[in-house]
Amino acid sequence: MNDKVIAFPNAKINIGLFVCRRRPEDGYHILQTLFYPIDWRDALEILPEGDAGHCRLVQTGIAIGGDPEQNLCVKAYRRLQNLFPTLPGCCIHLEKRVPFGAGLGGGSSDGAYTLLLLRRLFNLPLTDDELVREAAAMGADCAFFIRCRFLLDEPASANAQYCEGIGHELVPHPLSLRGKFIVVVKPPFGVSTKEAYSNVHPAQPETSLDELLQLPIEQWKDAVRNDFEASVFPLHPELASAKKALYDHGALYAAMSGSGSAMFGIFANAPADVSNWFPADWEARVTEAMI
């Protein structure tokens, strides 16, 4: 057993998001999307504490609130406890830096990295495929962060992941944005799942997202769409304005991430200053492409 384990769970963006159809048997929507990691991170530390089954969550940084048992870090511990009833107790310290409710996968990343760290901390005999199954049961985005991860003292498992399913059905994708820069901006409000789906009309695309992503990035603007924008932009026109601002300042491609409310733009060069591109109460960040 290790004394403690530390990781810095990263966020993600969705490059393209097609809502293809809805499964009649369970109501889940079949999507085509590409998950791409971005260098905006929380901090996560886990150390042994207490008896078997004990899990204490300490949260700092951005206030989350709510029942700790509903936090994905604690849910991750409980899922492993179901597999290993004598799982030792622990304390999880989460320093929250990635905004939640933004379509950046911050909570999903925290949950997935908790699975990875608990496996290491307690030397659990679990394969990546088994962790993916546990992650997928916690949330559709969680599996991505098992497949594409950046752990200390471990070679990066770094591929974008293409999804054609409900979020956890992933295959590695060769897309690389190395040398480019990503501007991510988060307004002071979120977007509910209900809002995101309110005006979505599922349809099988004539050309798959996978094929479209093989085009030069300069040709993505009118082809690689996020279907949720049709629902969200009329409700929050300031997001459409943010997308326009990203293009006006030279973005090669700009879109909403996931169901929002975060927007992003991909740039050939690092913008010098983005603070005046958006309203003062919006949070903007420039990150260098990770892969």
Buried (B, 14 or more C-beta within 10 A) or exposed (E): EEEBBBBBBBBBBBBBBBBBEBEEEEEBBBBBBBBBBBBBBBBBBBBBBEEEEBBBBEBEEBEBEEEBEEBBBBBBBEBBBEEBEEBBBBBBBBBBBBBBBBBBBBBBBBBBBBBBBBBBBBEBEBEBEBBBBBBBEBBBBBBBBBBBBBBEEEEEEBBBBBBBBBBBBBEEBEBBBEEBBBBBBBBEBBBBEEBBBBBBEBEEBEEBBBEBBEEEBEEBBEBBBBBBBBBBBEBBEBBBBBBEBBEEBEBBBBBBBBBBBBBBBBBEEEBEEBEEBBEEEBBBBBBEBBB
